[in-house]
Amino acid sequence: MTQYLCENAREVVAVEIDKKLIPILENDTLAPYDNISIINEDILKVDINKIVQEKNDGKPVKVVANLPYYITTPIIMGLFESHVPLESITIMVQKEVAERMQVGPGTKDYGALSLAVQYYAKPELMFIVPAGCFMPRPNVDSAVIRLTRHTNPPVTVKDENKMFNIIRAAFNQRRKTLVNSLNNAAGINVTKAAVADALDKMGISQTIRGEALTLEQFALLSDLI
């Protein structure tokens, strides 16, 4: 995949954690290309903002990857929350995770990841990659999804971090009512009475669960709290 990127992009920066692959990449697969830089590091520890500044004068870049599935969410959220200048992220992930990024309120897959992705980007499922395409065959199907970064978030909120603390708390115990989930949750420090009062002002029942709220409602709730 990196080879195809080299053939189509002005410049490619590849981050690879496996030391054994570096000489194969440098001396074999990518040797014919002069527009590739290979960084032998853990992507979760790399300063992507610094790379973008050095390689692209701070202008938005495209991220393309086959992600290790067990760190899909930390990588995506790390890119968004550190405000890396992004045009888009195109990634292959577990099919269920791709679906989770797109769904709305009231569905079983709706959660903190859905809200976070949709706050920062427009998710678009490109295609499914069945388990049979791989050898050895994994237990799950995969999917390629493209996340196109919003120029401006679809909602305005006074404190982005606070809103996401509220969202995480709401889904940490998703079967509880929102009033009980947020009561003294870490990073929020809000009472049941304050949550109930905010919901009353929004015209929402105090027995509602977080899984029923839209992104817009979470933003308003955060501002009221």
Long-range contacts (C-beta under 8 A, 24 or more apart in sequence): 1-64, 1-66, 2-29, 2-30, 2-36, 3-29, 3-30, 3-33, 5-64, 6-30, 6-33, 6-35, 6-36, 7-33, 9-35, 9-62, 10-35, 11-35, 11-36, 11-37, 11-55, 11-56, 12-36, 12-37, 13-37, 13-39, 13-51, 13-55, 14-38, 14-39, 15-39, 15-41, 15-43, 15-46, 16-40, 17-41, 17-42, 17-43, 43-75, 44-71, 44-74, 44-75, 44-78, 48-79, 48-82, 48-84, 49-82, 49-83, 49-84, 49-85, 52-84, 52-85, 56-85, 58-85, 59-85, 60-85, 60-86, 60-87, 60-149, 61-85, 61-86, 61-87, 62-86, 62-87, 62-88, 62-89, 62-90, 63-88, 63-89, 63-90, 63-91, 64-89, 64-90, 64-91, 65-89, 65-90, 65-91, 65-92, 66-91, 66-92, 67-91, 67-92, 67-93, 69-93, 69-94, 69-97, 72-97, 73-97, 73-113, 76-117, 76-147, 77-116, 80-116, 80-117, 80-120, 80-121, 86-121, 86-149, 87-148, 87-149, 88-121, 88-146, 88-147, 88-148, 88-149, 89-121, 89-146, 89-147, 89-149, 90-126, 90-144, 90-145, 90-146, 90-147, 91-144, 91-145, 91-147, 92-129, 92-142, 92-143, 92-144, 93-142, 93-143, 93-145, 94-140, 94-141, 94-142, 94-143, 95-128, 95-140, 95-141, 95-142, 95-143, 96-140, 97-143, 98-123, 98-125, 98-143, 98-144, 98-145, 99-125, 99-143, 101-145, 101-147, 102-145, 104-214, 105-211, 105-212, 105-213, 105-214, 106-211, 106-212, 107-211, 110-211, 111-171, 111-174, 111-211, 112-164, 112-167, 112-168, 112-170, 112-171, 115-167, 115-215, 115-218, 116-164, 116-167, 117-147, 118-154, 118-215, 119-150, 119-153, 119-154, 119-155, 119-215, 120-147, 120-149, 120-150, 120-153, 121-147, 121-148, 121-149, 121-150, 122-147, 122-148, 122-150, 123-147, 124-148, 154-215, 154-216, 155-215, 155-216, 155-219, 156-219, 157-219, 157-222, 157-223, 158-222, 158-223, 159-222, 159-223, 162-187, 162-188, 162-222, 162-225, 163-218, 163-219, 163-222, 166-218, 166-221, 166-222, 166-225, 167-210, 167-218, 170-209, 170-210, 170-211, 170-213, 170-218, 171-210, 171-211, 174-209, 174-210, 174-211, 175-209, 176-209, 177-206, 177-207, 177-208, 177-209, 178-208, 178-209, 178-210, 178-213, 179-206, 179-207, 181-209, 181-210, 182-225, 188-225, 190-225, 194-225, 195-225, 197-224, 198-224, 198-225
